[in-house]
């Protein structure tokens, strides 16, 4: 079941009317009783251990199982409720396929012990690893020319997925495959670009947006569709075109988990989006990370006397509510809203909240057509959460 915002107002659908097993039993029993009365003018003597009762219950179970198959098939045919392979098949008529997992990449600098009188070769596939055992291998042949002492080579993680991302410079430093005269190898930038297989929610949104790509006019939804298609770890993308800059499209995007894209991610996205199969020939596409707007969390909360026996549980719920609020708030263009935090704290069992931070603040979502500005909230520091104790209800 997809939870994308576009489907927020679409009601749930059940071809069986949410029939339960007990409901199926009751229905079979009612039908049998009705027919029995028509013949014998009285209710049938149905006892729990009666073979006839057991037979009717068995029939009801078979009927329920058949209805569940019908339910699953109906849900599998609808975009909102399709999952997994069912969703993959819904995307095929639109030419939309699930983005596969990708490998993280990083730049490795190979350094000689001293300049040599002949070219030093770095074979394609040369492996380097971290101390924790994350392996990378060079993607192409490279060489250190005569008189030079180093060369930079692109390397790819050996394991697919996001686990090899965010390794800072200097950590991938163990040369696995020895090369003559090479004294060392180390990464000079942060690894990035690894992504897990595209989620159902992301694929659902792209299928939903895909009809807009049939136009050659470059509508907003089409640009957002292509941006989401770049890699499976693109969590959100917004396209805007300021009135003051005609034929210019800005793409602001975020990675999974509210992570900011790196300069490398932005450059690769821009190359992807500038392909003439994805944009009108006259458009200039500029990809950017949203501007971060900082906010703080600082409050004191109290619980009612009727909840004091469960004070420890309420405290745990409060900690979870604060974390969930941070995740909720980390969304492109979402205003910083303390009311959402108060709502979650109340649901966690809090009686009263003295909210010092955050204060309400408007966050730019790209709706202003006069400027190319998109923002995203960012928590500054650690939340300050003070337990004020128990009060009368």
Secondary structure, 3 states (H helix, E strand, C coil): CCCCHHHCCCCCCCCCCCCCHHHHHHHHHHHHHHHHHHHHCCCCCCCCCCHHHHHHHHHHHHHHHHHHHHHHHHHHCCCCCCCHHHHHHHHHCCCCCCCCCECCEEEEEEEECCCCCCCEEECCCCEEEECCCCEEEECCCEEECCCCCEEEEEEEECCCCHHHCCCCCCCEEEECCCCCCEEEEEECCCCECCECCCCHHHHHHHHHHHHHHHCCCCCHHHHHHHHHHCCCCEEEEEEECCCCCCCEEEEEEEEHHHEECCHHHHHHHHHHHCCCCCCCCCCEEEEECCEEEEECCEEEEEEEHHHHHHHHHHHHHHHHHHHHHHHHHCCECCCECHHHHHHHHHHCCCCEEEEEECCCECCCECCCCCCCCEEEEEECCCCEEEEEEEECC
